[in-house]
Amino acid sequence: MSNLKVKRIADLEGSNAIAWLIDGLWRSQGVGIVAAEPKCGKTWLALDIAVSLASGMPCLGQYAVAEPRKVLFYNGEDSESIQGSRLGEILKAKGIDGELPNLGVITATSLKLNQDADVNELRRIVNAERPALLILDPFVRMHNINENNSAAVADLLSKLRLIQKDFGTAIILVHHAAKGKSKNARGGTKMRGSGELHAWGDSNLYLSKQRSGETVMDIEHRASESVIDVPLELAKVNGGTCLRIKDSSTEVEDVTEAEVQSAIPEQRLHVYEAARSPSLDELDDEELFATLKRQYAPIPTSQALTLMGWPLIRTTRALSRLTDSGRVNKGSNGYAVA
């Protein structure tokens, strides 16, 4: 008997609006990766997601949770005391007193996703608890395969995808970024191991440190708009500690447009303006506008001027055209799409 069936668009599941567990951050029943370089806060992020979804409070102080949902968290690296300490810090920071019954921590000395007995036990727990989200941290401690072997990685990930489909649970796999990758590399291209990991994700979150030392997050979705360079900080709040979106209102614009123009010789400015054509200017405007649209928050002039990697005068002129046309606003915090 054939399994092939035909449905019309209106009959497809999810044919209406996207359902989010955490608005704009993680899809309902979505699987994916939280990846980061060492000491960028990937476990802090995973725990903040867990506590936020379990409590119904905004994740990172910003991303809304529609309703509290059950979460299961497994950490194969930290002791129970370290996990308890971190969770206690986040609970205090979010102003949560007492127990959080929607959050369950799986306590096991070992969990290998390439071993059938362990996968069956994980399925048993998920079936019994029925969480909206399962978080597994970190990937490297949950297998003994070669991460560069695409077939082996794909087989392991297919077992997690089957858990998602069978029990309707979203899954986050916490993973490491590869060492020695270029600072210019983004997102999935920086992850360690097979490209199957990047391809697997419906939603992926990537943390990295900029040259300034600031930690930023890139948000990537299979079927929704992505966002880059969301600034994050590990902050003391309400006597606790949590990862949150950094307040950019105190940033200082250390380079002004007047300073940029004064640093360019007059002759070079004339040559540049003579060489440009309206069609090229329009292409610049559209490319810069699209990049600004992907930014999470207004960016200061100093960052905007280096955003595209263009000559400064080229970027300055494009910013001026976009602000003059009303498509981009320049406020006290920097440039943002109108």
C-alpha positions as CSV (number, residue, x, y, z in Angstrom):
1,M,0.0,0.0,0.0
2,S,1.4,3.4,-1.0
3,N,2.3,6.0,1.6
4,L,2.2,8.8,-1.1
5,K,-0.7,11.2,-0.5
6,V,-1.8,14.5,-2.0
7,K,-3.0,17.5,0.1
8,R,-4.2,21.0,-0.9
9,I,-2.5,24.1,0.6
10,A,-5.4,24.8,3.0
11,D,-5.2,21.2,4.4
12,L,-1.4,21.3,5.1
13,E,-0.4,21.6,8.8
14,G,1.1,25.0,9.5
15,S,-0.4,26.6,6.4
16,N,-1.3,29.6,8.4
17,A,1.0,31.7,10.7
18,I,4.2,30.3,12.1
19,A,3.8,29.0,15.6
20,W,6.5,30.1,18.0
21,L,7.6,28.7,21.4
22,I,9.6,31.9,21.9
23,D,8.6,34.7,19.5
24,G,11.1,35.1,16.8
25,L,13.7,32.9,18.5
26,W,12.5,29.3,18.4
27,R,9.7,27.7,16.5
28,S,7.2,25.3,18.0
29,Q,8.3,21.7,17.3
30,G,11.4,23.0,15.7
31,V,14.8,21.3,15.9
32,G,18.1,23.1,15.7
33,I,21.5,24.1,17.1
34,V,22.7,26.6,19.7
35,A,26.4,26.9,18.7
36,A,29.2,29.1,20.1
37,E,32.9,29.6,20.5
38,P,34.3,28.8,23.9
39,K,33.2,31.0,26.8
40,C,30.6,32.8,24.7
41,G,27.7,31.7,27.0
42,K,26.0,29.0,25.0
43,T,24.9,27.1,28.2
44,W,23.7,30.4,29.7
45,L,21.7,30.9,26.6
46,A,20.3,27.4,26.6
47,L,19.4,27.7,30.3
48,D,17.7,31.1,29.7
49,I,15.6,29.6,27.0
50,A,14.6,26.7,29.4
51,V,13.7,29.0,32.3
52,S,11.9,31.5,30.1
53,L,9.8,28.9,28.4
54,A,9.0,27.1,31.6
55,S,8.0,30.3,33.4
56,G,6.5,32.2,30.6
57,M,8.9,35.2,31.1
58,P,10.6,36.9,28.1
59,C,13.8,35.2,27.0
60,L,16.9,37.3,27.2
61,G,14.6,40.0,28.6
62,Q,13.2,40.6,25.1
63,Y,11.6,37.6,23.3
64,A,8.1,36.9,24.3
65,V,6.8,33.5,25.5
66,A,3.1,33.0,24.7
67,E,2.5,30.7,27.7
68,P,4.5,28.6,30.1
69,R,5.4,25.2,28.7
70,K,7.2,22.1,30.0
71,V,10.9,21.8,29.3
72,L,13.4,19.0,29.8
73,F,17.2,19.8,30.0
74,Y,20.1,17.5,29.9
75,N,23.6,18.6,30.6
76,G,26.3,16.0,30.0
77,E,29.2,18.2,31.1
78,D,28.4,20.0,34.4
79,S,27.7,18.5,37.8
80,E,24.3,18.9,39.4
81,S,25.7,21.5,41.8
82,I,27.0,23.7,38.9
83,Q,23.7,23.3,37.1
84,G,21.7,24.1,40.2
85,S,23.9,27.2,40.8
86,R,23.4,28.6,37.3
87,L,19.7,27.9,37.4
88,G,19.4,29.6,40.8
89,E,21.2,32.7,39.4
90,I,18.8,32.9,36.4
91,L,15.7,32.4,38.6
92,K,16.9,35.3,40.9
93,A,17.6,37.5,37.9
94,K,14.1,36.9,36.5
95,G,12.5,37.4,39.9
96,I,11.2,33.8,40.2
97,D,10.7,32.5,43.7
98,G,10.5,28.9,44.7
99,E,10.1,25.9,42.4
100,L,9.6,25.9,38.6
101,P,7.5,22.8,38.1
102,N,7.6,23.1,34.2
103,L,11.4,22.6,34.1
104,G,12.8,19.1,34.5
105,V,16.5,18.3,34.6
106,I,17.5,14.9,33.3
107,T,20.1,13.4,35.7
108,A,22.2,10.7,34.0
109,T,25.9,10.1,34.1
110,S,25.9,9.3,30.4
111,L,23.7,9.6,27.3
112,K,25.0,8.4,24.0
113,L,22.7,9.2,21.1
114,N,24.4,6.7,18.8
115,Q,23.5,3.8,21.2
116,D,20.0,2.4,20.8
117,A,19.5,1.6,24.5
118,D,20.2,5.3,25.5
119,V,18.0,6.6,22.7
120,N,15.1,4.3,23.7
121,E,15.5,5.5,27.3
122,L,15.4,9.1,26.2
123,R,12.2,8.4,24.1
124,R,10.7,6.8,27.2
125,I,11.3,9.9,29.3
126,V,10.1,12.3,26.6
127,N,7.0,10.2,26.1
128,A,6.3,10.2,29.9
129,E,7.0,14.0,30.4
130,R,5.7,15.3,27.0
131,P,7.8,18.5,27.0
132,A,7.4,21.3,24.5
133,L,11.2,21.6,24.4
134,L,14.1,19.2,25.0
135,I,17.5,20.7,25.4
136,L,20.7,18.5,25.1
137,D,24.0,20.1,26.1
138,P,26.6,19.6,24.7
139,F,26.6,17.5,21.5
140,V,30.2,16.4,21.9
141,R,29.4,14.5,25.2
142,M,26.5,12.6,23.7
143,H,28.1,10.4,21.1
144,N,31.3,8.5,20.3
145,I,31.2,8.9,16.5
146,N,33.4,11.0,14.1
147,E,31.6,14.3,13.9
148,N,33.0,14.8,10.4
149,N,31.4,11.6,9.1
150,S,28.3,12.9,7.4
151,A,26.5,9.5,7.3
152,A,27.1,8.9,11.0
153,V,26.0,12.4,12.0
154,A,22.9,12.2,9.8
155,D,21.9,8.9,11.3
156,L,22.1,10.3,14.8
157,L,20.2,13.4,13.9
158,S,17.5,11.4,12.3
159,K,16.8,9.7,15.6
160,L,16.3,13.1,17.2
161,R,14.1,14.2,14.4
162,L,12.0,11.1,14.9
163,I,11.6,12.0,18.6
164,Q,10.4,15.5,17.5
165,K,7.9,14.0,15.1
166,D,6.6,11.2,17.4
167,F,6.1,13.4,20.5
168,G,5.7,16.9,19.1
169,T,8.6,18.3,21.0
170,A,11.1,20.9,19.9
171,I,14.8,20.0,20.3
172,I,17.8,22.2,20.9
173,L,21.2,20.6,20.5
174,V,24.1,22.7,22.0
175,H,27.3,22.5,20.0
176,H,30.7,24.0,19.7
177,A,32.1,26.2,17.0
178,A,35.2,24.9,15.2
179,K,38.6,26.3,16.3
180,G,40.7,28.2,13.7
181,K,37.8,29.4,11.6
182,S,38.0,32.8,10.1
183,K,36.4,35.6,12.2
184,N,34.5,36.6,9.0
185,A,32.8,33.2,8.8
186,R,29.2,33.2,10.0
187,G,26.7,30.9,11.6
188,G,26.6,27.3,10.4
189,T,30.0,27.6,8.5
190,K,31.7,27.9,11.9
191,M,30.2,24.9,13.5
192,R,32.5,21.9,14.2
193,G,31.9,18.7,12.3
194,S,29.7,17.7,9.4
195,G,27.5,20.1,7.5
196,E,24.6,17.8,8.3
197,L,24.3,19.7,11.7
198,H,23.7,23.0,10.0
199,A,21.3,21.5,7.5
200,W,19.3,19.8,10.2
201,G,18.1,22.9,12.0
202,D,14.7,24.6,11.6
203,S,16.0,27.3,14.0
204,N,19.7,27.9,14.8
205,L,21.3,30.4,17.2
206,Y,25.0,31.3,16.9
207,L,27.0,33.2,19.5
208,S,30.4,34.8,18.7
209,K,32.8,37.4,20.0
210,Q,33.5,40.4,17.9
211,R,37.0,42.0,17.8
212,S,35.7,44.5,20.4
213,G,35.1,41.7,22.8
214,E,31.3,42.1,22.6
215,T,29.2,38.9,22.3
216,V,26.6,38.9,19.5
217,M,24.0,36.4,18.5
218,D,22.8,35.5,15.0
219,I,19.3,34.0,14.6
220,E,18.7,31.8,11.7
221,H,15.4,30.2,10.6
222,R,14.5,27.8,7.8
223,A,11.2,29.5,7.1
224,S,11.4,32.9,8.6
225,E,13.5,36.1,8.5
226,S,17.0,35.8,10.1
227,V,18.6,38.5,12.3
228,I,22.3,39.1,12.8
229,D,24.5,40.7,15.5
230,V,22.1,40.9,18.4
231,P,24.3,42.2,21.2
232,L,24.3,40.2,24.4
233,E,25.8,40.5,27.9
234,L,26.1,38.4,31.0
235,A,24.7,40.8,33.6
236,K,23.9,41.1,37.3
237,V,20.2,41.6,37.7
238,N,18.1,41.5,40.9
239,G,20.9,39.8,42.7
240,G,21.2,37.1,40.2
241,T,23.0,36.6,36.9
242,C,21.6,36.0,33.4
243,L,22.3,36.5,29.8
244,R,20.3,39.4,28.2
245,I,20.2,41.7,25.3
246,K,22.7,44.5,25.8
247,D,21.3,48.0,26.1
248,S,22.8,50.0,23.3
249,S,21.5,53.3,24.5
250,T,24.7,54.0,26.3
251,E,26.9,53.4,23.3
252,V,29.0,56.4,22.1
253,E,29.2,57.2,18.5
254,D,33.0,57.7,18.3
255,V,33.1,58.6,14.6
256,T,30.9,61.3,13.0
257,E,30.1,61.7,9.4
258,A,31.8,65.1,9.4
259,E,35.0,63.5,10.6
260,V,34.8,60.9,7.9
261,Q,34.4,63.5,5.2
262,S,37.2,65.7,6.5
263,A,39.6,62.7,6.4
264,I,39.1,62.2,2.7
265,P,41.0,64.5,0.4
266,E,38.8,66.8,-1.7
267,Q,40.3,65.6,-4.9
268,R,39.4,61.9,-4.0
269,L,35.9,63.0,-3.2
270,H,35.4,64.6,-6.6
271,V,36.8,61.6,-8.4
272,Y,34.6,59.2,-6.5
273,E,31.5,61.3,-7.2
274,A,32.3,61.5,-10.9
275,A,32.8,57.8,-11.2
276,R,29.5,56.8,-9.6
277,S,26.4,56.3,-11.7
278,P,22.8,56.5,-10.5
279,S,22.3,52.8,-11.2
280,L,25.3,51.8,-9.0
281,D,24.1,54.1,-6.3
282,E,20.7,52.4,-6.3
283,L,22.3,49.0,-6.0
284,D,24.3,50.3,-3.0
285,D,21.2,51.7,-1.4
286,E,19.3,48.4,-1.7
287,E,22.2,46.3,-0.4
288,L,22.8,48.6,2.6
289,F,19.0,48.8,3.3
290,A,18.7,45.0,3.3
291,T,21.6,44.7,5.7
292,L,20.3,47.3,8.0
293,K,16.9,45.6,8.0
294,R,18.5,42.5,9.4
295,Q,19.9,44.3,12.4
296,Y,18.2,43.7,15.7
297,A,18.6,47.3,17.0
298,P,19.8,50.7,15.8
299,I,23.6,50.6,15.1
300,P,25.9,53.6,15.9
301,T,27.6,55.5,13.2
302,S,31.0,53.9,13.9
303,Q,29.5,50.5,13.2
304,A,27.3,51.5,10.3
305,L,30.3,52.9,8.4
306,T,32.1,49.6,8.5
307,L,29.0,47.4,8.1
308,M,29.5,46.7,4.4
309,G,33.3,46.8,4.1
310,W,33.0,49.5,1.5
311,P,35.2,52.7,1.3
312,L,33.9,55.1,3.9
313,I,32.7,57.8,1.5
314,R,30.7,55.1,-0.4
315,T,28.9,54.1,2.8
316,T,28.4,57.7,3.9
317,R,26.8,58.6,0.7
318,A,24.5,55.6,0.7
319,L,23.4,56.3,4.3
320,S,22.7,59.9,3.4
321,R,20.5,58.9,0.5
322,L,18.6,56.4,2.6
323,T,18.0,58.9,5.4
324,D,17.1,61.7,2.9
325,S,14.5,59.4,1.3
326,G,13.0,58.5,4.7
327,R,13.7,54.8,4.4
328,V,16.3,54.9,7.2
329,N,16.1,56.9,10.4
330,K,19.1,58.3,12.3
331,G,18.4,58.7,16.0
332,S,20.4,59.1,19.2
333,N,21.2,55.3,19.1
334,G,22.2,55.2,15.5
335,Y,20.8,54.1,12.2
336,A,17.7,51.9,11.8
337,V,15.2,51.1,9.1
338,A,12.1,53.4,9.3
